Amino acid sequence: MPFHIDHMSLASPHLFRSADALAKETGLGYWTGEWLGDTSVSIVPLGPPGNFLVISSFIDIFTLRSINEHKQWILDITATGDHFNGLCLGEDSMEELEVFAKHWKSEINRADNPDPSRHFQRANGYILPMASTPVGKRSVWMKGLPNVYYYPDRVHHSSGQPTHPVPNQVRPSGITWVEVGGSAEQMADWLGGSQYVEMLPLKFNGKSLGVWAVAGHDTREIAMNIHINHFSLGARNAFESAARLRQETGLGFWTGECVRDISCHMVPLGHGPDGKDAFIEIQCSVDAHAHLKDTRPNYLYDVLSVGNDDKGDYCRPEKWPMGLPTFYYYPDVPGRTSNQPVVAAPHLRTPAGVKWVTFGGTNELLSEWMGCDAEGRFR
């Protein structure tokens, strides 16, 4: 692979507590059992092309009896909790790594260094060979700048090891971007050329140097299985509208469901690739007294829309933009609206699912609202 982000380091005051909290918040699994010097780490694989997050904390507390600048720095930044403390870039050969070492006029911590404390060691006895630059008494991480690694053994690379099972675990699918301080010009000056910066998914915020945030591809949609559930058709007269729709399309309907002051006629649409037992909900007001007090506009004609009033309703979060969808979950699938028998009528057709939906706006707007690629999810 070309020049890339290898991993980020998250300094923690409590290794296991931080890994557990991250797993609960994101669904990302992690594995333990690796240490380097006086620190132990939990590894959070982030997906292809081999990214991972290192959560590190002191494991040999007796080394803290002798404080140096680096130890004090770690203690200071973790005094209030977790803190990003390093960005680690990767190359695919020693020759490429030597280019950076020459640029920085630095030595290389070589992969064949016989000192095990210079490499990640694992509980099973394996020592992961790695080479890195620059090397110095003062870590470049303390300046908010990245170093570069080369791993000759990609098979045992930290990103590819099995994780402990965690609740609601998701499959990581890579890094979208990493937010760092400073500017692209400063990073280019440090790395030795703008061509290196252009190869990395970095966002610069102009603030102090270092890692500020990491974003990954949306992985929860793998488990969410998003699909079209139903459409709402606001009608002046739900009976007349349902009968007319049946006459025009041959689709049956059933009655007898209400929400607040609204009565609904349900038109099952069947099971298809873009709608799992979808249905149309034809609704109108049936409570005259409530209707006279209602500030929402009257339905003078049928309106097919995800949301068809301009003041929000019980389905919408506050300040929900006009016309965007909401999400439903039905724990009782057999009893769900789309599975009920329709009123008998001549020439009824068997619904075969939703083929496509014409939706206003843009794919970008809907994707931003849904948190995934809407056009890729629906046709």
C-alpha positions in Angstrom: 0.0 0.0 0.0 1.2 3.6 -0.5 2.2 6.0 2.3 -0.7 5.7 4.8 -1.9 6.2 8.3 -0.9 3.2 10.4 -2.4 4.0 13.8 -3.3 6.6 16.3 -2.4 6.6 20.0 -4.9 7.4 22.8 -3.2 7.9 26.2 -5.5 6.7 29.0 -5.5 7.0 32.8 -7.1 3.5 32.9 -6.5 1.1 30.0 -9.4 -1.3 30.4 -12.0 1.3 31.4 -11.2 3.4 28.3 -11.3 0.4 26.0 -14.6 -0.7 27.5 -16.1 2.8 27.2 -15.1 3.1 23.6 -16.5 -0.3 22.8 -19.9 0.6 24.3 -20.0 3.9 22.5 -18.9 2.7 19.0 -19.4 -1.1 18.9 -15.7 -1.5 18.0 -14.0 -4.5 19.4 -10.5 -4.6 20.9 -7.9 -7.0 22.0 -5.4 -6.9 24.9 -2.0 -8.4 25.7 0.6 -6.1 24.1 3.0 -3.9 25.9 5.9 -1.6 25.1 8.3 -0.6 27.9 6.4 0.5 30.9 3.1 0.9 29.0 0.4 -1.7 28.1 -2.0 -1.2 25.3 -5.4 -2.3 24.0 -5.6 -2.5 20.3 -8.8 -1.4 18.4 -8.7 -2.5 14.8 -10.3 0.2 12.5 -10.5 -1.8 9.3 -8.7 -1.7 5.9 -6.1 -1.0 4.9 -4.8 -1.9 8.3 -5.5 1.0 10.6 -5.9 0.7 14.4 -6.1 2.7 17.5 -3.7 2.1 20.4 -5.1 2.8 23.9 -2.2 3.0 26.2 -1.5 3.5 29.9 1.2 2.9 32.4 1.4 -0.7 33.5 4.6 -0.6 35.5 3.7 1.9 38.1 7.0 1.6 39.9 8.7 3.3 37.0 6.8 6.5 38.0 9.1 6.7 41.1 11.6 8.2 38.7 9.9 10.9 36.6 11.3 12.2 33.3 9.8 14.7 30.8 7.9 12.1 28.8 6.3 10.4 31.8 5.3 13.7 33.2 3.8 14.7 29.9 1.6 11.5 29.8 0.5 12.1 33.4 -0.4 15.7 32.6 -2.5 15.0 29.5 -4.4 12.1 31.1 -5.1 14.0 34.4 -8.6 14.7 33.1 -9.2 11.6 31.1 -8.3 10.1 27.7 -6.2 12.2 25.3 -4.9 11.6 21.8 -1.1 11.7 22.0 0.3 10.4 18.7 -0.3 10.0 15.0 1.7 7.2 13.4 2.2 6.9 9.7 3.3 3.9 7.7 5.5 2.9 4.8 5.9 -0.5 3.0 9.7 -0.8 2.9 12.9 0.1 4.7 14.0 2.0 1.7 11.0 4.3 2.0 11.5 4.7 5.7 15.1 5.6 5.2 13.9 8.6 3.0 12.2 10.0 6.0 15.1 9.3 8.3 17.4 11.1 5.9 15.0 14.1 5.8 14.9 14.3 9.6 18.7 13.5 9.9 17.7 10.8 12.3 18.6 7.2 13.0 16.1 4.4 12.6 14.8 2.1 15.4 15.4 -1.0 13.3 13.1 -4.0 13.1 16.0 -6.4 13.9 17.0 -4.4 17.0 17.7 -7.2 19.6 16.4 -5.1 22.5 12.8 -6.4 23.1 11.8 -3.2 24.9 12.1 -1.4 21.6 9.2 -3.5 20.1 5.7 -4.5 21.0 5.7 -7.7 23.1 2.7 -10.0 23.4 1.4 -12.2 26.1 2.0 -15.3 23.9 5.7 -14.5 23.7 5.7 -13.0 20.2 7.7 -9.9 19.7 6.3 -7.7 16.8 9.3 -6.5 14.8 8.9 -2.9 13.7 11.1 -0.1 12.5 10.4 3.6 13.1 11.8 7.1 12.7 12.7 9.7 13.9 14.5 8.5 17.0 15.5 10.9 19.8 15.5 11.5 23.5 12.3 13.7 23.1 9.4 12.1 21.3 8.1 14.0 18.3 4.6 13.2 19.7 5.3 15.7 22.4 5.5 18.3 19.6 2.2 17.1 18.1 4.0 15.7 15.1 3.8 12.2 13.6 6.5 9.5 13.2 6.7 6.8 10.5 6.7 3.0 10.9 7.5 0.0 8.8 6.4 -3.6 9.7 8.1 -6.4 7.9 5.6 -8.9 9.3 2.2 -7.8 8.1 0.6 -11.1 9.0 0.9 -10.4 12.7 0.3 -6.6 12.3 -1.7 -5.3 15.3 -4.7 -4.3 13.1 -5.4 -7.9 12.0 -5.7 -9.8 15.3 -9.0 -11.1 16.6 -10.8 -9.0 19.2 -12.7 -9.8 22.3 -16.4 -10.0 21.6 -18.3 -6.9 22.7 -22.0 -6.2 22.9 -23.5 -5.0 19.6 -20.2 -5.3 17.9 -19.7 -3.8 14.4 -17.2 -4.6 11.7 -14.8 -1.7 11.2 -14.4 -0.5 7.6 -11.6 2.0 7.8 -10.8 5.7 8.6 -12.7 8.5 6.9 -10.5 11.2 8.2 -8.2 12.3 11.1 -8.5 15.9 12.4 -5.1 17.3 13.3 -3.9 20.7 14.4 -1.8 23.1 12.4 -2.0 23.5 8.6 -1.3 21.4 5.6 1.8 23.5 4.9 3.2 22.7 8.4 2.6 19.0 7.9 4.2 19.1 4.4 7.3 20.9 5.8 7.6 18.2 8.5 7.2 15.3 6.2 9.3 16.7 3.4 6.8 17.5 0.7 3.1 18.2 0.0 2.9 14.9 -1.9 2.9 13.1 1.4 0.1 15.2 2.8 -2.0 14.7 -0.3 -1.9 10.9 0.3 -3.4 11.1 3.8 -7.0 11.6 4.9 -6.2 14.6 7.1 -8.4 17.6 8.1 -6.5 20.6 9.5 -8.1 22.8 12.1 -5.4 25.4 12.5 -5.2 24.8 16.2 -2.3 23.4 18.3 -0.5 20.5 16.7 -1.5 16.9 17.3 -4.5 14.6 16.8 -7.9 16.1 17.7 -10.4 13.6 16.3 -10.8 10.5 14.2 -13.8 9.5 12.1 -14.5 6.1 10.7 -16.9 4.9 8.0 -20.4 4.2 9.2 -20.3 0.6 10.3 -23.6 0.4 12.2 -25.6 0.4 9.0 -24.3 -3.1 8.5 -26.4 -4.2 11.4 -29.3 -1.7 11.0 -30.5 -3.1 7.6 -32.3 0.1 6.7 -35.3 -0.3 4.5 -38.4 1.6 3.4 -41.2 1.1 6.0 -44.1 3.1 4.9 -45.4 6.4 3.3 -47.9 8.8 4.7 -50.7 10.1 2.4 -52.6 13.0 4.0 -56.2 13.0 2.7 -59.2 15.2 3.1 -61.4 12.0 3.2 -59.5 8.8 3.9 -62.3 6.5 2.8 -62.7 8.3 -0.5 -59.0 8.4 -1.1 -58.5 4.7 -0.3 -61.3 3.7 -2.5 -60.0 5.8 -5.4 -56.5 4.4 -5.0 -57.9 0.8 -5.1 -59.9 1.6 -8.2 -56.8 3.1 -9.9 -54.3 0.5 -8.9 -56.1 -2.6 -7.7 -54.4 -2.4 -4.3 -56.5 -3.3 -1.3 -56.7 -1.6 2.0 -58.0 -2.1 5.5 -59.3 0.2 8.2 -59.4 0.5 11.9 -56.2 2.1 13.1 -55.9 5.5 14.6 -53.3 7.8 16.2 -54.5 10.6 18.4 -57.2 12.4 16.3 -56.1 10.8 13.1 -57.7 7.7 11.4 -55.6 5.6 9.1 -56.4 3.4 6.1 -53.6 1.0 5.4 -52.6 -0.1 1.9 -50.1 -3.1 2.0 -47.4 -2.8 -0.7 -45.8 -6.2 -0.3 -42.3 -7.4 0.0 -39.7 -6.1 -2.4 -35.9 -5.3 -2.6 -36.3 -1.7 -1.4 -39.3 -2.1 1.0 -39.7 -4.9 3.5 -43.5 -5.3 3.8 -44.0 -1.6 3.1 -47.3 0.1 3.2 -49.1 3.4 2.5 -50.8 5.1 5.4 -53.8 7.2 4.2 -54.7 9.5 7.1 -57.3 12.2 7.9 -58.7 13.8 10.9 -61.7 12.1 12.5 -62.1 14.3 15.7 -63.9 17.4 14.6 -63.3 19.2 17.9 -59.6 18.5 17.8 -59.5 19.5 14.2 -61.0 22.9 14.9 -58.2 23.6 17.4 -55.5 22.3 15.2 -53.1 24.9 13.8 -51.8 22.7 11.1 -53.0 23.4 7.5 -56.0 21.5 6.2 -55.7 18.8 3.7 -57.7 20.2 0.8 -56.3 17.5 -1.5 -54.3 14.3 -1.1 -50.6 15.0 -0.3 -48.1 12.1 -0.6 -45.1 13.1 1.5 -42.9 11.9 4.3 -44.1 14.9 6.4 -46.9 17.1 5.2 -47.2 19.9 7.7 -45.0 22.9 8.4 -45.0 22.9 12.2 -43.7 19.5 13.0 -45.6 16.6 14.5 -45.2 13.7 16.9 -42.9 11.8 14.5 -40.4 14.5 14.1 -37.5 15.6 16.4 -37.6 19.3 17.1 -36.4 21.4 14.2 -36.7 18.5 11.8 -36.2 19.9 8.3 -39.3 19.7 6.1 -39.7 16.5 4.1 -37.1 14.3 5.7 -37.8 10.8 6.9 -38.0 9.3 10.4 -37.2 5.8 11.5 -39.4 3.0 13.0 -38.8 -0.3 14.7 -41.6 -2.9 15.0 -40.9 -5.7 17.6 -44.2 -7.4 16.7 -43.6 -8.3 13.0 -46.7 -10.6 12.6 -48.9 -7.8 13.9 -47.4 -5.1 11.9 -49.6 -3.0 9.7 -48.5 -4.4 6.4 -49.4 -8.0 7.3 -53.1 -7.5 8.0 -55.9 -8.7 5.6 -57.4 -6.1 3.4 -61.1 -5.5 2.8 -62.4 -7.8 0.1 -63.1 -6.2 -3.3 -63.2 -7.3 -7.0 -60.1 -7.3 -9.1 -57.6 -6.9 -6.3 -53.9 -7.3 -7.2 -51.2 -9.0 -5.1 -48.7 -6.3 -4.1 -45.1 -7.1 -5.0 -43.1 -4.5 -3.1 -41.7 -1.1 -3.7 -39.8 -0.7 -7.0 -38.6 2.9 -6.6 -39.5 6.2 -4.9 -39.1 9.6 -6.3 -37.8 11.9 -3.6 -37.2 15.6 -3.7 -33.9 17.3 -2.8 -30.5 15.7 -3.3 -28.6 12.6 -2.4 -26.2 14.7 -0.2 -29.1 16.2 1.8 -30.7 12.8 2.5 -27.4 11.0 3.1 -26.4 13.7 5.7 -29.7 13.2 7.5 -29.6 9.4 7.4 -25.9 9.0 8.2 -25.2 6.8 5.2 -25.2 6.9 1.4 -28.9 7.2 0.7 -28.6 6.6 -3.1 -26.5 3.5 -2.5 -29.0 2.3 0.1 -32.2 2.9 -2.0 -32.9 3.2 -5.7 
